[in-house]
Amino acid sequence: QVQLVESGGGLVQAGGSLRLSCAASGRTFSSYGMGWFRQAPGKEREFVAAIKWISSVTSVTNYADSVKGRFTISRDNAKNTVYLQMNSLKPEDTAVYYCTADPRWTKVKTIGGSWGQGTQVTVSS
C-alpha cells in the first residue's frame, strides 16, 4: 500500500494548461504502476493515463484516446512523485482527477488500485 496526495487542480480557461502532482509515500513506490483517472458529475470514473518502469531507464505509458497528444504523464522516482501535464484543456476535461497506484499494471490501466483523495479541475470557455 502507498499513500497518495494530489495537488495542482484549479480553474483554467479552455486552451490553457495545468500540471497535476501526486506525491506518494511508501516502501514500494518504484515497483508500482501509477496513473490518473477522472470523474465528472453523474459519470463513471474513467481512465486517463498510466505509467510504469520496466527498467531503470525505460518506462511504459498508456493514454486514453481522448487525451492523447494533449496530456503527458511522467514519474520522478527520486521524489516519489507522478505528474500529469495537461495542455490544450477543453471544457469536457472538467472533472475530479484521482491518482492511483498498484503493483499490477493491468489494474492501473483499468480499475485502479490505491487512490488519492482527488483534485478538482475546472475548464471554462
PyRosetta script that sets phi, psi and omega in degrees:
from pyrosetta import init, pose_from_sequence

init()
pose = pose_from_sequence("QVQLVESGGGLVQAGGSLRLSCAASGRTFSSYGMGWFRQAPGKEREFVAAIKWISSVTSVTNYADSVKGRFTISRDNAKNTVYLQMNSLKPEDTAVYYCTADPRWTKVKTIGGSWGQGTQVTVSS")
pose.set_psi(1, 148.3)
pose.set_omega(1, 175.8)
pose.set_phi(2, -132.7)
pose.set_psi(2, 153.9)
pose.set_omega(2, 173.6)
pose.set_phi(3, -97.6)
pose.set_psi(3, 130.7)
pose.set_omega(3, -175.5)
pose.set_phi(4, -122.0)
pose.set_psi(4, 131.0)
pose.set_omega(4, 179.7)
pose.set_phi(5, -129.8)
pose.set_psi(5, 117.3)
pose.set_omega(5, -178.1)
pose.set_phi(6, -94.5)
pose.set_psi(6, 154.5)
pose.set_omega(6, 174.5)
pose.set_phi(7, -156.0)
pose.set_psi(7, 167.6)
pose.set_omega(7, 174.0)
pose.set_phi(8, 106.0)
pose.set_psi(8, -7.9)
pose.set_omega(8, 178.1)
pose.set_phi(9, -70.3)
pose.set_psi(9, 166.3)
pose.set_omega(9, 179.7)
pose.set_phi(10, 165.7)
pose.set_psi(10, -162.5)
pose.set_omega(10, -179.9)
pose.set_phi(11, -100.8)
pose.set_psi(11, 136.8)
pose.set_omega(11, 179.0)
pose.set_phi(12, -151.0)
pose.set_psi(12, 149.1)
pose.set_omega(12, 176.5)
pose.set_phi(13, -80.5)
pose.set_psi(13, 154.6)
pose.set_omega(13, 176.7)
pose.set_phi(14, -53.3)
pose.set_psi(14, 136.7)
pose.set_omega(14, -176.6)
pose.set_phi(15, 91.7)
pose.set_psi(15, -11.0)
pose.set_omega(15, -179.4)
pose.set_phi(16, -84.8)
pose.set_psi(16, -173.0)
pose.set_omega(16, -175.4)
pose.set_phi(17, -134.2)
pose.set_psi(17, 152.3)
pose.set_omega(17, 171.4)
pose.set_phi(18, -142.8)
pose.set_psi(18, 153.0)
pose.set_omega(18, 172.1)
pose.set_phi(19, -122.9)
pose.set_psi(19, 118.8)
pose.set_omega(19, 176.4)
pose.set_phi(20, -91.8)
pose.set_psi(20, 144.9)
pose.set_omega(20, 177.4)
pose.set_phi(21, -122.9)
pose.set_psi(21, 146.5)
pose.set_omega(21, 175.5)
pose.set_phi(22, -132.8)
pose.set_psi(22, 107.7)
pose.set_omega(22, 179.2)
pose.set_phi(23, -91.3)
pose.set_psi(23, 127.9)
pose.set_omega(23, -176.7)
pose.set_phi(24, -114.3)
pose.set_psi(24, 143.7)
pose.set_omega(24, 173.2)
pose.set_phi(25, -127.2)
pose.set_psi(25, 143.0)
pose.set_omega(25, -178.2)
pose.set_phi(26, 150.3)
pose.set_psi(26, 172.9)
pose.set_omega(26, -173.7)
pose.set_phi(27, -92.4)
pose.set_psi(27, -9.3)
pose.set_omega(27, -174.6)
pose.set_phi(28, -126.1)
pose.set_psi(28, 29.6)
pose.set_omega(28, -176.4)
pose.set_phi(29, -56.0)
pose.set_psi(29, -48.8)
pose.set_omega(29, -174.1)
pose.set_phi(30, -65.3)
pose.set_psi(30, -22.3)
pose.set_omega(30, -179.1)
pose.set_phi(31, -90.0)
pose.set_psi(31, -8.0)
pose.set_omega(31, -179.0)
pose.set_phi(32, -91.1)
pose.set_psi(32, 139.5)
pose.set_omega(32, 162.8)
pose.set_phi(33, -76.2)
pose.set_psi(33, 149.4)
pose.set_omega(33, -179.5)
pose.set_phi(34, -135.8)
pose.set_psi(34, 154.1)
pose.set_omega(34, -178.0)
pose.set_phi(35, -162.6)
pose.set_psi(35, -176.8)
pose.set_omega(35, -179.7)
pose.set_phi(36, -128.8)
pose.set_psi(36, 136.3)
pose.set_omega(36, 170.6)
pose.set_phi(37, -121.2)
pose.set_psi(37, 165.8)
pose.set_omega(37, 174.9)
pose.set_phi(38, -142.7)
pose.set_psi(38, 154.8)
pose.set_omega(38, -179.5)
pose.set_phi(39, -143.5)
pose.set_psi(39, 119.6)
pose.set_omega(39, 175.1)
pose.set_phi(40, -92.3)
pose.set_psi(40, 156.6)
pose.set_omega(40, 179.8)
pose.set_phi(41, -54.9)
pose.set_psi(41, 130.5)
pose.set_omega(41, 178.9)
pose.set_phi(42, 77.2)
pose.set_psi(42, 2.7)
pose.set_omega(42, -178.9)
pose.set_phi(43, -117.5)
pose.set_psi(43, 160.4)
pose.set_omega(43, 177.6)
pose.set_phi(44, -74.1)
pose.set_psi(44, 146.6)
pose.set_omega(44, 175.0)
pose.set_phi(45, -63.8)
pose.set_psi(45, 132.0)
pose.set_omega(45, -175.5)
pose.set_phi(46, -125.0)
pose.set_psi(46, 150.1)
pose.set_omega(46, 178.8)
pose.set_phi(47, -69.2)
pose.set_psi(47, 141.1)
pose.set_omega(47, 178.0)
pose.set_phi(48, -117.3)
pose.set_psi(48, -56.6)
pose.set_omega(48, -176.2)
pose.set_phi(49, -161.2)
pose.set_psi(49, 156.1)
pose.set_omega(49, 179.0)
pose.set_phi(50, -149.3)
pose.set_psi(50, 157.1)
pose.set_omega(50, -179.7)
pose.set_phi(51, -148.4)
pose.set_psi(51, 145.6)
pose.set_omega(51, 172.0)
pose.set_phi(52, -149.8)
pose.set_psi(52, 154.3)
pose.set_omega(52, 174.8)
pose.set_phi(53, -90.4)
pose.set_psi(53, 133.6)
pose.set_omega(53, 173.3)
pose.set_phi(54, -109.6)
pose.set_psi(54, -9.0)
pose.set_omega(54, 172.1)
pose.set_phi(55, -157.7)
pose.set_psi(55, -178.8)
pose.set_omega(55, -179.7)
pose.set_phi(56, -68.4)
pose.set_psi(56, -18.4)
pose.set_omega(56, -176.5)
pose.set_phi(57, -126.6)
pose.set_psi(57, -1.8)
pose.set_omega(57, -175.7)
pose.set_phi(58, -123.5)
pose.set_psi(58, 135.0)
pose.set_omega(58, 177.0)
pose.set_phi(59, -125.3)
pose.set_psi(59, 159.5)
pose.set_omega(59, 174.9)
pose.set_phi(60, -117.8)
pose.set_psi(60, 135.6)
pose.set_omega(60, 178.1)
pose.set_phi(61, -126.2)
pose.set_psi(61, 157.0)
pose.set_omega(61, 177.4)
pose.set_phi(62, -144.7)
pose.set_psi(62, 140.1)
pose.set_omega(62, -177.5)
pose.set_phi(63, -132.1)
pose.set_psi(63, 147.1)
pose.set_omega(63, 168.6)
pose.set_phi(64, -67.8)
pose.set_psi(64, 147.0)
pose.set_omega(64, -178.8)
pose.set_phi(65, -57.9)
pose.set_psi(65, -32.1)
pose.set_omega(65, -176.1)
pose.set_phi(66, -68.4)
pose.set_psi(66, -17.3)
pose.set_omega(66, -177.4)
pose.set_phi(67, -118.5)
pose.set_psi(67, -3.1)
pose.set_omega(67, 179.8)
pose.set_phi(68, -58.9)
pose.set_psi(68, 134.5)
pose.set_omega(68, -178.6)
pose.set_phi(69, 85.3)
pose.set_psi(69, -11.2)
pose.set_omega(69, 179.7)
pose.set_phi(70, -115.8)
pose.set_psi(70, -38.9)
pose.set_omega(70, -178.5)
pose.set_phi(71, -106.6)
pose.set_psi(71, 147.5)
pose.set_omega(71, 176.6)
pose.set_phi(72, -134.3)
pose.set_psi(72, 126.6)
pose.set_omega(72, 175.9)
pose.set_phi(73, -99.7)
pose.set_psi(73, 139.4)
pose.set_omega(73, 178.0)
pose.set_phi(74, -143.5)
pose.set_psi(74, 166.5)
pose.set_omega(74, -173.7)
pose.set_phi(75, -144.1)
pose.set_psi(75, 133.3)
pose.set_omega(75, 177.2)
pose.set_phi(76, -119.1)
pose.set_psi(76, 98.7)
pose.set_omega(76, -176.4)
pose.set_phi(77, -66.3)
pose.set_psi(77, -31.4)
pose.set_omega(77, 179.3)
pose.set_phi(78, -63.2)
pose.set_psi(78, -31.1)
pose.set_omega(78, 179.7)
pose.set_phi(79, -101.8)
pose.set_psi(79, 0.1)
pose.set_omega(79, -177.1)
pose.set_phi(80, 52.1)
pose.set_psi(80, 46.6)
pose.set_omega(80, -174.6)
pose.set_phi(81, -135.9)
pose.set_psi(81, 138.9)
pose.set_omega(81, 173.5)
pose.set_phi(82, -115.7)
pose.set_psi(82, 141.8)
pose.set_omega(82, -177.5)
pose.set_phi(83, -120.4)
pose.set_psi(83, 152.6)
pose.set_omega(83, 169.7)
pose.set_phi(84, -129.2)
pose.set_psi(84, 104.9)
pose.set_omega(84, 176.0)
pose.set_phi(85, -84.5)
pose.set_psi(85, 121.0)
pose.set_omega(85, -174.4)
pose.set_phi(86, -116.0)
pose.set_psi(86, 111.1)
pose.set_omega(86, 179.7)
pose.set_phi(87, -114.6)
pose.set_psi(87, 163.1)
pose.set_omega(87, 179.0)
pose.set_phi(88, 49.6)
pose.set_psi(88, 48.5)
pose.set_omega(88, -174.7)
pose.set_phi(89, -65.6)
pose.set_psi(89, 144.8)
pose.set_omega(89, -180.0)
pose.set_phi(90, -119.5)
pose.set_psi(90, 155.5)
pose.set_omega(90, 176.9)
pose.set_phi(91, -54.6)
pose.set_psi(91, -33.4)
pose.set_omega(91, 179.4)
pose.set_phi(92, -70.5)
pose.set_psi(92, -7.7)
pose.set_omega(92, 173.0)
pose.set_phi(93, -80.7)
pose.set_psi(93, -7.8)
pose.set_omega(93, 180.0)
pose.set_phi(94, -60.6)
pose.set_psi(94, 124.9)
pose.set_omega(94, -177.3)
pose.set_phi(95, -178.4)
pose.set_psi(95, 170.4)
pose.set_omega(95, 165.5)
pose.set_phi(96, -87.3)
pose.set_psi(96, 126.9)
pose.set_omega(96, -178.3)
pose.set_phi(97, -102.3)
pose.set_psi(97, 130.0)
pose.set_omega(97, -177.4)
pose.set_phi(98, -116.8)
pose.set_psi(98, 137.4)
pose.set_omega(98, 173.0)
pose.set_phi(99, -90.2)
pose.set_psi(99, 143.0)
pose.set_omega(99, 178.7)
pose.set_phi(100, -136.4)
pose.set_psi(100, 157.1)
pose.set_omega(100, 179.0)
pose.set_phi(101, -149.8)
pose.set_psi(101, 142.5)
pose.set_omega(101, 178.4)
pose.set_phi(102, -163.8)
pose.set_psi(102, 146.0)
pose.set_omega(102, 177.4)
pose.set_phi(103, -69.3)
pose.set_psi(103, -17.0)
pose.set_omega(103, 179.2)
pose.set_phi(104, -99.5)
pose.set_psi(104, 117.7)
pose.set_omega(104, -177.4)
pose.set_phi(105, -57.2)
pose.set_psi(105, -39.5)
pose.set_omega(105, -179.0)
pose.set_phi(106, -59.5)
pose.set_psi(106, -40.6)
pose.set_omega(106, 179.6)
pose.set_phi(107, -66.4)
pose.set_psi(107, -39.5)
pose.set_omega(107, -179.5)
pose.set_phi(108, -61.4)
pose.set_psi(108, -34.8)
pose.set_omega(108, -177.4)
pose.set_phi(109, -86.5)
pose.set_psi(109, -9.7)
pose.set_omega(109, -175.0)
pose.set_phi(110, -122.1)
pose.set_psi(110, -76.1)
pose.set_omega(110, -174.3)
pose.set_phi(111, -106.1)
pose.set_psi(111, -7.1)
pose.set_omega(111, -179.0)
pose.set_phi(112, 78.8)
pose.set_psi(112, 175.4)
pose.set_omega(112, 178.4)
pose.set_phi(113, -129.7)
pose.set_psi(113, -108.9)
pose.set_omega(113, 172.5)
pose.set_phi(114, -72.3)
pose.set_psi(114, 151.3)
pose.set_omega(114, -174.4)
pose.set_phi(115, -127.3)
pose.set_psi(115, 148.2)
pose.set_omega(115, 165.5)
pose.set_phi(116, -83.2)
pose.set_psi(116, -178.1)
pose.set_omega(116, -175.9)
pose.set_phi(117, -82.5)
pose.set_psi(117, -15.0)
pose.set_omega(117, -180.0)
pose.set_phi(118, 94.9)
pose.set_psi(118, 150.4)
pose.set_omega(118, 175.6)
pose.set_phi(119, -137.5)
pose.set_psi(119, 135.6)
pose.set_omega(119, -174.2)
pose.set_phi(120, -80.8)
pose.set_psi(120, 131.7)
pose.set_omega(120, 172.2)
pose.set_phi(121, -120.2)
pose.set_psi(121, 123.3)
pose.set_omega(121, 179.0)
pose.set_phi(122, -124.0)
pose.set_psi(122, 125.0)
pose.set_omega(122, -178.8)
pose.set_phi(123, -115.3)
pose.set_psi(123, 121.0)
pose.set_omega(123, -179.0)
pose.set_phi(124, -104.7)
pose.set_psi(124, 159.8)
pose.set_omega(124, 179.1)
pose.set_phi(125, -76.9)
pose.dump_pdb("model.pdb")
